[in-house]
Amino acid sequence: MNLIETLGWIATAGTLLSFAVKDMWKLRLINGLASILWVIYGILKIDNPIIVINISVIIMHLYWFYKNHIGKKENRIYK
């Protein structure tokens, strides 16, 4: 098994692990980290669909974190 294939298996394990977590914040964090590994994997394999879908997932997770955590903290400051 080469390094790129190992990276793919680690990304797979991270994705699966994220769905076993009940806390939404932790699920999105773990899944986001796995998606970063998937993007690296996709770049190394030159596989554009893997790159695009996982960048999309990362963007969705970042938006959720902003909307549910950072945005709420900013609203508290102004109130």
C-alpha beads as a LAMMPS data file, in Angstrom:
LAMMPS data file: protein, C-alpha beads

79 atoms
78 bonds

1 atom types
1 bond types

-500.0 500.0 xlo xhi
-500.0 500.0 ylo yhi
-500.0 500.0 zlo zhi

Masses

1 110.0

Atoms # bond

1 1 1 0.000 0.000 0.000
2 1 1 1.501 3.342 -1.043
3 1 1 1.285 6.687 0.755
4 1 1 -1.576 8.044 -1.382
5 1 1 -3.694 4.946 -0.797
6 1 1 -2.974 5.135 2.939
7 1 1 -4.134 8.763 2.925
8 1 1 -7.371 7.660 1.241
9 1 1 -7.985 5.037 3.905
10 1 1 -7.315 7.532 6.696
11 1 1 -9.774 9.963 5.072
12 1 1 -12.314 7.143 4.815
13 1 1 -11.888 6.292 8.503
14 1 1 -12.307 9.943 9.446
15 1 1 -15.484 10.237 7.407
16 1 1 -16.936 7.091 8.976
17 1 1 -15.901 8.174 12.471
18 1 1 -17.626 11.531 12.029
19 1 1 -20.985 9.854 11.523
20 1 1 -20.608 7.909 14.763
21 1 1 -20.418 11.140 16.783
22 1 1 -23.682 12.495 18.219
23 1 1 -22.532 16.055 18.908
24 1 1 -23.066 18.160 15.753
25 1 1 -20.069 20.412 16.418
26 1 1 -17.714 17.420 16.766
27 1 1 -19.285 15.659 13.777
28 1 1 -18.687 18.681 11.548
29 1 1 -15.161 19.184 12.865
30 1 1 -14.121 15.571 12.293
31 1 1 -15.862 15.421 8.920
32 1 1 -14.265 18.723 7.901
33 1 1 -10.813 17.415 8.786
34 1 1 -11.524 14.231 6.823
35 1 1 -12.665 16.366 3.881
36 1 1 -9.347 18.219 3.959
37 1 1 -7.603 14.845 3.715
38 1 1 -9.916 13.948 0.809
39 1 1 -8.963 17.171 -0.998
40 1 1 -5.264 16.364 -0.587
41 1 1 -5.963 12.822 -1.788
42 1 1 -7.887 14.153 -4.800
43 1 1 -5.062 16.528 -5.699
44 1 1 -2.482 13.745 -5.474
45 1 1 -4.664 11.414 -7.582
46 1 1 -5.699 14.282 -9.913
47 1 1 -9.360 13.433 -9.278
48 1 1 -11.449 16.572 -9.742
49 1 1 -14.821 15.195 -8.527
50 1 1 -13.279 14.250 -5.161
51 1 1 -11.698 17.697 -4.890
52 1 1 -14.893 19.582 -5.772
53 1 1 -17.271 17.659 -3.510
54 1 1 -14.971 17.861 -0.504
55 1 1 -14.243 21.561 -0.940
56 1 1 -18.031 22.006 -1.074
57 1 1 -18.412 20.024 2.154
58 1 1 -15.709 22.123 3.835
59 1 1 -17.466 25.336 2.783
60 1 1 -20.792 24.045 4.156
61 1 1 -19.158 23.131 7.476
62 1 1 -17.453 26.524 7.736
63 1 1 -20.738 28.288 7.039
64 1 1 -22.462 26.197 9.732
65 1 1 -19.719 27.041 12.251
66 1 1 -20.023 30.724 11.405
67 1 1 -23.815 30.721 11.523
68 1 1 -24.138 28.707 14.745
69 1 1 -21.159 29.789 16.785
70 1 1 -19.266 32.827 15.552
71 1 1 -22.393 34.656 14.381
72 1 1 -24.123 34.082 17.736
73 1 1 -21.130 35.462 19.634
74 1 1 -21.089 38.602 17.449
75 1 1 -24.809 39.145 18.112
76 1 1 -24.237 38.984 21.871
77 1 1 -21.654 41.754 21.700
78 1 1 -24.082 44.210 20.127
79 1 1 -27.004 43.444 22.442

Bonds

1 1 1 2
2 1 2 3
3 1 3 4
4 1 4 5
5 1 5 6
6 1 6 7
7 1 7 8
8 1 8 9
9 1 9 10
10 1 10 11
11 1 11 12
12 1 12 13
13 1 13 14
14 1 14 15
15 1 15 16
16 1 16 17
17 1 17 18
18 1 18 19
19 1 19 20
20 1 20 21
21 1 21 22
22 1 22 23
23 1 23 24
24 1 24 25
25 1 25 26
26 1 26 27
27 1 27 28
28 1 28 29
29 1 29 30
30 1 30 31
31 1 31 32
32 1 32 33
33 1 33 34
34 1 34 35
35 1 35 36
36 1 36 37
37 1 37 38
38 1 38 39
39 1 39 40
40 1 40 41
41 1 41 42
42 1 42 43
43 1 43 44
44 1 44 45
45 1 45 46
46 1 46 47
47 1 47 48
48 1 48 49
49 1 49 50
50 1 50 51
51 1 51 52
52 1 52 53
53 1 53 54
54 1 54 55
55 1 55 56
56 1 56 57
57 1 57 58
58 1 58 59
59 1 59 60
60 1 60 61
61 1 61 62
62 1 62 63
63 1 63 64
64 1 64 65
65 1 65 66
66 1 66 67
67 1 67 68
68 1 68 69
69 1 69 70
70 1 70 71
71 1 71 72
72 1 72 73
73 1 73 74
74 1 74 75
75 1 75 76
76 1 76 77
77 1 77 78
78 1 78 79
